[in-house]
Amino acid sequence: MVLSTTAESDESIDSCMFASRYMQTPLPRFRLPETSIPKDAAYQIIHDELMLDGNPRLNLATFVTTWMEPECDKLMMSAINKNYVDMDEYPVTTELQNRCVNIIARLFHAEVEDGKQAVGCATVGSSEAIMLAGLAFKRKWQNKRKAEGKPYDKPNIVTGSNVQVCWEKFARYFEVELKEVKLREGYYVMDPKKAAEMVDENTICVCAILGSTYNGEFEDVKMLNDLLVQKNKETGWDTSIHVDAASGGFIAPFIYPDLEWDFRLPLVRSINVSGHKYGLVYAGVGWVVWRSKQDLPEELIFHINYLGADQPTFTLNFSKGASQIIGQYYQLIRLGFEGYKLIMENCSANAKYLTEILEKTGRFSILSKEVGVPVVAFSLKDKNLEHDEYEISDHLRKFGWIVPAYTMAPDAQHITLLRVVVREDFSRALAERLAQNIEMVLQELEALHPKILITEDDNVEANGNYKEAGRQARHPDSVDKTKGIC
Amino acid sequence: MVLSRATDSDGSIHSTFASRYVQESLPRFQMPERSIPKDAAYQIISDELMLDGNPRLNLASFVTTWMEPECDKLIMQAINKNYVDMDEYPVTTELQNRCVNIIANLFNAPLSNEEEAVGVGTVGSSEAIMLAGLAFKRKWQNKRKAEGKPYDKPNIVTGANVQVCWEKFARYFEVELKEVKLRKDYYIMDPVKAVEMVDENTICVAAILGSTYNGEFEDVKLLNDLLLQKNKETGWDTPIHVDAASGGFIAPFLYPDLEWDFRLPLVKSINVSGHKYGLVYAGIGWVIWRAKQDLPEELIFHINYLGADQPTFTLNFSKGASQIIAQYYQLIRLGFEGYRNIMSNCAANAKALADGLVRTGRFDILSKEVGVPLVAFSLKDNSKHDEYEIADHLRRYGWIVPAYTMAPDAQQVTLLRVVVREDFNRSLAERLVRDIEKVLHELDALPSKLVTEVTASLVESHPELKEVKDIDIDSTKLNSCHVFNEVLNSQKAVKAWKKFVAQKANRVC
């Protein structure tokens, strides 16, 4: 009798994906697997794991854009295999970047004549933009001190303690001292007077934020400018200003055009803005513009021979995708001034609406201002409640919302708050739903017993400050900037 | 009579090319006042972009230009995720950590079985190199401070063939760049010379696995051995960084016995570009450190992530999550055998291309067989026409093949370079050889560049020559002519100056 064995049927022909053995085998997490797997299997496995990521559009923690028009998605997908830095090979893409720089520079009233190229470049985000701007200030200051025969080994930069973590990165990596103006209760941005006081001969620049990440407020750049002009006159120093307009740069020109914060103020030398925040592009593009050529020391610029012409470049990253730059250009021409204005007005109105509903509950105080980035920052009125903002944040997750809770920057770190960022795609209907869910959460929490047990612990005081102790245990104070909100 | 005027019909009804939007020129410097319909915006930009080069015919770039449609789908779905939101996207963060571990183990990092590797995803090798360099700089500074010695003049030793990002690192982070010069027929860093240049201020020596000029691998093992010797003699602790931007995803698959990675004790960090032979689109790189102690703690930022600590060390903050997911897709989709098959194919196609070029009898091959799959070649005789002209003429056929000069001190050598990527198949290679042969024929028929220039300048200074239809210049006769010599010399001077300037700025990358 002849025994024959049938060959195992080819998996790829007959099995449906979830019948195949690929769904059973755990993927190695630390080592490269020996063999290949079919592309459908690879797609399915990864896609399924990613289902457990948060939904980007319900992520109310982030300023970064989470929705673009399908036409733009199409453009971006077709550009995904273009390496933006190959200027020779992709001259149109390079031209689009230059146009964006010019448009944004003029939006900020840069000192550039008609038809002339503005000084600026595209970056991967505001972090890179800030590092480039900081480098320019540092080098300019060093050159000036060398020429004066003075020591130049201790540069410092003056900011509010509410700055985003990238400023601390800049300070740490580029060996500049960070001098922070502390906040105080009720005043959650940098105080221009205190900032001007802190300026000394080693200060390379003062950084003002247009749109604090904590509560969306705009810092008073005009007052800072005037105070610094005064101080510069008295001391003979030439301390200038950098405006971190990461979120505010695409808000202020449209809804607060009379607010003087940009190059209209003489001491403002450079501005950065995130294209991927209210520039309305997906994550991965930022812009930095300088007032004029002399604000960017020539020795920092690399000259690439591009189509026989000189293309100056100043970036930290080299190869990167071209998609987001094309996306930014799409938005600028698709929306134009009126389009951006309408969108920002909508965001502002939705933020106001959410603010009003929250105030009506009677349980929250609002820490964000009306003039600023459309963000609603709120904290519980009653601090002696048995539950805090962190618990509200946790419970909101159950409904699908991601709303971060955090402490204010020093010296106001006893204040905890929640923050909802109102992006382009956060409609009034979503705002209503969020408010409803917050009320439901409050009711849920009241029905629960407090989570903390009273113990003989050192932290517990006689009048039952167990809530504070518990909060400390679960969420240590964010005194260290590295744990800050972003 | 009542006159009524028909209102302009709604612009959105018109077909895009009938609408007024394609007639008006877009402002280039100023934000337009009004919005335009999205179809118009799409069409206008898409049409302008038609004039960009075709990424897949761009033979100048190492960067990946094709991925499977399934991966494209994953990338598009993740395009609205901001990678840095670790709290909100824990799975994406986990995928990044897995990639770091997989790559670290591929480079034989000395890790125990379940130990987490030290490394991070970056936007590209530039960021990766800056992070690695920062780590070396800080470590060296701390050591010098502890020894009570001056720490204000750090330097780094590399070959002159390094990619421009090393010069950026040096310039921006105030480190001196000490370059080992190349020489004719030796186009990479000489380990012996490199070690001689090391002094007490050297923060590290950077070796390249896959020189951008000709794809060659530098001899990291020899460098390691020589440096060990020198460290013993001097008591310094100079480490090595390997810039494996292109070679990092080649060597483990094609040359597994080549010792270049953490198997060598002095190698402390390695960078590799995910978007080169990692087979992902532009925008992803990886840097791996040997062990925790090679990354000074003070550089690391700790983010509170899901209640646990997530250490991060990057220059960029917000960025898209797509490329990281795509890298993970490639690692699990292809596995070791998949990468090996692809790299073998690339190497075979590169060899076929090199053989085809050798058969024409007109070229020398400057790339080695062991290395990154690229073909660097130069004309045996470039007196009449040079490599730049070949590059220009090839563009007419659609190919983008860069021509450039070698790094100092071999800058008299000009060459062309074709990078063989995953999607450059054998038939494209054969077509390229045929097109190069056509170009050579074309150029042979043309008068030499120099003669053309001389003729032009002669005509310029003697307009009556314009009437002469046929200037048949016999160069042997003209050599004795004074006027000709004068013009000839000035043309030569201009040409040399142009080349000098171009070579400085004409970074091949």
Chai-1 contact restraints between the chains, C-beta under 6 A:
chainA,res_idxA,chainB,res_idxB,connection_type,confidence,min_distance_angstrom,max_distance_angstrom,comment,restraint_id
A,L27,B,I332,contact,1.0,0.0,6.0,A-B,restraint_1
A,R29,B,R98,contact,1.0,0.0,6.0,A-B,restraint_2
A,F30,B,N101,contact,1.0,0.0,6.0,A-B,restraint_3
A,F30,B,N105,contact,1.0,0.0,6.0,A-B,restraint_4
A,R31,B,N105,contact,1.0,0.0,6.0,A-B,restraint_5
A,L32,B,I102,contact,1.0,0.0,6.0,A-B,restraint_6
A,L32,B,L106,contact,1.0,0.0,6.0,A-B,restraint_7
A,L32,B,F336,contact,1.0,0.0,6.0,A-B,restraint_8
A,P33,B,G335,contact,1.0,0.0,6.0,A-B,restraint_9
A,E34,B,G335,contact,1.0,0.0,6.0,A-B,restraint_10
A,E34,B,F336,contact,1.0,0.0,6.0,A-B,restraint_11
A,T35,B,G335,contact,1.0,0.0,6.0,A-B,restraint_12
A,T35,B,E337,contact,1.0,0.0,6.0,A-B,restraint_13
A,S36,B,L334,contact,1.0,0.0,6.0,A-B,restraint_14
A,S36,B,G335,contact,1.0,0.0,6.0,A-B,restraint_15
A,S36,B,E337,contact,1.0,0.0,6.0,A-B,restraint_16
A,S36,B,G338,contact,1.0,0.0,6.0,A-B,restraint_17
A,K39,B,E68,contact,1.0,0.0,6.0,A-B,restraint_18
A,K39,B,E70,contact,1.0,0.0,6.0,A-B,restraint_19
A,K39,B,R333,contact,1.0,0.0,6.0,A-B,restraint_20
A,A42,B,Y329,contact,1.0,0.0,6.0,A-B,restraint_21
A,A42,B,I332,contact,1.0,0.0,6.0,A-B,restraint_22
A,A42,B,R333,contact,1.0,0.0,6.0,A-B,restraint_23
A,Y43,B,E70,contact,1.0,0.0,6.0,A-B,restraint_24
A,I46,B,Y329,contact,1.0,0.0,6.0,A-B,restraint_25
A,E49,B,V91,contact,1.0,0.0,6.0,A-B,restraint_26
A,L50,B,V91,contact,1.0,0.0,6.0,A-B,restraint_27
A,L52,B,V91,contact,1.0,0.0,6.0,A-B,restraint_28
A,D53,B,Y89,contact,1.0,0.0,6.0,A-B,restraint_29
A,D53,B,V91,contact,1.0,0.0,6.0,A-B,restraint_30
A,D53,B,T92,contact,1.0,0.0,6.0,A-B,restraint_31
A,G54,B,E88,contact,1.0,0.0,6.0,A-B,restraint_32
A,P56,B,N80,contact,1.0,0.0,6.0,A-B,restraint_33
A,P56,B,K81,contact,1.0,0.0,6.0,A-B,restraint_34
A,N59,B,E88,contact,1.0,0.0,6.0,A-B,restraint_35
A,T62,B,N82,contact,1.0,0.0,6.0,A-B,restraint_36
A,T62,B,D85,contact,1.0,0.0,6.0,A-B,restraint_37
A,V64,B,N82,contact,1.0,0.0,6.0,A-B,restraint_38
A,V64,B,S318,contact,1.0,0.0,6.0,A-B,restraint_39
A,T66,B,N80,contact,1.0,0.0,6.0,A-B,restraint_40
A,E69,B,K38,contact,1.0,0.0,6.0,A-B,restraint_41
A,E71,B,K38,contact,1.0,0.0,6.0,A-B,restraint_42
A,E71,B,Y42,contact,1.0,0.0,6.0,A-B,restraint_43
A,M77,B,M76,contact,1.0,0.0,6.0,A-B,restraint_44
A,I80,B,Y281,contact,1.0,0.0,6.0,A-B,restraint_45
A,N81,B,P55,contact,1.0,0.0,6.0,A-B,restraint_46
A,N81,B,T65,contact,1.0,0.0,6.0,A-B,restraint_47
A,N81,B,Y281,contact,1.0,0.0,6.0,A-B,restraint_48
A,K82,B,P55,contact,1.0,0.0,6.0,A-B,restraint_49
A,N83,B,S61,contact,1.0,0.0,6.0,A-B,restraint_50
A,N83,B,V63,contact,1.0,0.0,6.0,A-B,restraint_51
A,N83,B,A282,contact,1.0,0.0,6.0,A-B,restraint_52
A,D86,B,S61,contact,1.0,0.0,6.0,A-B,restraint_53
A,E89,B,G53,contact,1.0,0.0,6.0,A-B,restraint_54
A,E89,B,N58,contact,1.0,0.0,6.0,A-B,restraint_55
A,E89,B,I400,contact,1.0,0.0,6.0,A-B,restraint_56
A,Y90,B,D52,contact,1.0,0.0,6.0,A-B,restraint_57
A,Y90,B,G53,contact,1.0,0.0,6.0,A-B,restraint_58
A,V92,B,E48,contact,1.0,0.0,6.0,A-B,restraint_59
A,V92,B,L49,contact,1.0,0.0,6.0,A-B,restraint_60
A,V92,B,L51,contact,1.0,0.0,6.0,A-B,restraint_61
A,V92,B,D52,contact,1.0,0.0,6.0,A-B,restraint_62
A,T93,B,D52,contact,1.0,0.0,6.0,A-B,restraint_63
A,R99,B,R28,contact,1.0,0.0,6.0,A-B,restraint_64
A,N102,B,F29,contact,1.0,0.0,6.0,A-B,restraint_65
A,I103,B,M31,contact,1.0,0.0,6.0,A-B,restraint_66
A,R106,B,Q30,contact,1.0,0.0,6.0,A-B,restraint_67
A,L107,B,M31,contact,1.0,0.0,6.0,A-B,restraint_68
A,V124,B,V123,contact,1.0,0.0,6.0,A-B,restraint_69
A,V124,B,N316,contact,1.0,0.0,6.0,A-B,restraint_70
A,V124,B,K319,contact,1.0,0.0,6.0,A-B,restraint_71
A,G125,B,N316,contact,1.0,0.0,6.0,A-B,restraint_72
A,G125,B,F317,contact,1.0,0.0,6.0,A-B,restraint_73
A,G125,B,S318,contact,1.0,0.0,6.0,A-B,restraint_74
A,S127,B,N316,contact,1.0,0.0,6.0,A-B,restraint_75
A,S127,B,F317,contact,1.0,0.0,6.0,A-B,restraint_76
A,E128,B,N316,contact,1.0,0.0,6.0,A-B,restraint_77
A,L135,B,Y172,contact,1.0,0.0,6.0,A-B,restraint_78
A,C166,B,F317,contact,1.0,0.0,6.0,A-B,restraint_79
A,Y173,B,L134,contact,1.0,0.0,6.0,A-B,restraint_80
A,Y282,B,I79,contact,1.0,0.0,6.0,A-B,restraint_81
A,Y282,B,N80,contact,1.0,0.0,6.0,A-B,restraint_82
A,A283,B,N82,contact,1.0,0.0,6.0,A-B,restraint_83
A,A283,B,S318,contact,1.0,0.0,6.0,A-B,restraint_84
A,A283,B,K319,contact,1.0,0.0,6.0,A-B,restraint_85
A,A283,B,G320,contact,1.0,0.0,6.0,A-B,restraint_86
A,G284,B,K319,contact,1.0,0.0,6.0,A-B,restraint_87
A,G284,B,G320,contact,1.0,0.0,6.0,A-B,restraint_88
A,H303,B,A505,contact,1.0,0.0,6.0,A-B,restraint_89
A,N305,B,A502,contact,1.0,0.0,6.0,A-B,restraint_90
A,N305,B,A505,contact,1.0,0.0,6.0,A-B,restraint_91
A,N305,B,N506,contact,1.0,0.0,6.0,A-B,restraint_92
A,L316,B,L315,contact,1.0,0.0,6.0,A-B,restraint_93
A,N317,B,V123,contact,1.0,0.0,6.0,A-B,restraint_94
A,N317,B,G124,contact,1.0,0.0,6.0,A-B,restraint_95
A,N317,B,S126,contact,1.0,0.0,6.0,A-B,restraint_96
A,N317,B,E127,contact,1.0,0.0,6.0,A-B,restraint_97
A,F318,B,G124,contact,1.0,0.0,6.0,A-B,restraint_98
A,F318,B,S126,contact,1.0,0.0,6.0,A-B,restraint_99
A,F318,B,C165,contact,1.0,0.0,6.0,A-B,restraint_100
A,S319,B,V63,contact,1.0,0.0,6.0,A-B,restraint_101
A,S319,B,G124,contact,1.0,0.0,6.0,A-B,restraint_102
A,S319,B,A282,contact,1.0,0.0,6.0,A-B,restraint_103
A,K320,B,V123,contact,1.0,0.0,6.0,A-B,restraint_104
A,K320,B,A282,contact,1.0,0.0,6.0,A-B,restraint_105
A,K320,B,G283,contact,1.0,0.0,6.0,A-B,restraint_106
A,G321,B,A282,contact,1.0,0.0,6.0,A-B,restraint_107
A,G321,B,G283,contact,1.0,0.0,6.0,A-B,restraint_108
A,Y330,B,A41,contact,1.0,0.0,6.0,A-B,restraint_109
A,Y330,B,I45,contact,1.0,0.0,6.0,A-B,restraint_110
A,I333,B,L26,contact,1.0,0.0,6.0,A-B,restraint_111
A,I333,B,A41,contact,1.0,0.0,6.0,A-B,restraint_112
A,R334,B,K38,contact,1.0,0.0,6.0,A-B,restraint_113
A,R334,B,A41,contact,1.0,0.0,6.0,A-B,restraint_114
A,L335,B,S35,contact,1.0,0.0,6.0,A-B,restraint_115
A,G336,B,P32,contact,1.0,0.0,6.0,A-B,restraint_116
A,G336,B,E33,contact,1.0,0.0,6.0,A-B,restraint_117
A,G336,B,R34,contact,1.0,0.0,6.0,A-B,restraint_118
A,G336,B,S35,contact,1.0,0.0,6.0,A-B,restraint_119
A,F337,B,M31,contact,1.0,0.0,6.0,A-B,restraint_120
A,F337,B,E33,contact,1.0,0.0,6.0,A-B,restraint_121
A,E338,B,R34,contact,1.0,0.0,6.0,A-B,restraint_122
A,E338,B,S35,contact,1.0,0.0,6.0,A-B,restraint_123
A,G339,B,S35,contact,1.0,0.0,6.0,A-B,restraint_124
A,I402,B,E88,contact,1.0,0.0,6.0,A-B,restraint_125
A,T482,B,F301,contact,1.0,0.0,6.0,A-B,restraint_126
A,T482,B,H302,contact,1.0,0.0,6.0,A-B,restraint_127
A,K483,B,N304,contact,1.0,0.0,6.0,A-B,restraint_128
